[in-house]
Amino acid sequence: MNMKKYSSACCSRLCSRKTLLILVIVGFSAVFSCTSALYIPTESNLNGEATLQELKEGRKLYIRNCGGCHTLYLPGAYSPEEWQYWMEQMESRVKLDSLEKKLILKYVNGGE
């Protein structure tokens, strides 16, 4: 019986590919699982100054701009003041314009 022997370099390449694949799968799972937990704006969310279209756009922007770098936090995780603080910290990193920032804040603050 002829069995191939693998060098440690070959094995480490296989292990690193497997590890990388696992990390990619876990990363996508984390983003998509949190995305599904985020509320989808409906007419019942219109209790403030935001329109339904603004809330939907804010949700899209939040997922696209914030979820690309870190875990998405549920809108109720922070107060409006805390969301304002975090948006000010992050807006230059993702190059949000003032309208995009406003829409995201409307979404995470539940339309207020």
Secondary structure, 3 states (H helix, E strand, C coil): CCCCCCCHHHHHHHHHHHHHHHHHHHHHHHHHHHHHHCCCCCHHHCCCCCCHHHHHHHHHHHHHHHCCCCCCCCHHHCCHHHHHHHHHHHHHHHCCCHHHHHHHHHHHCCCC
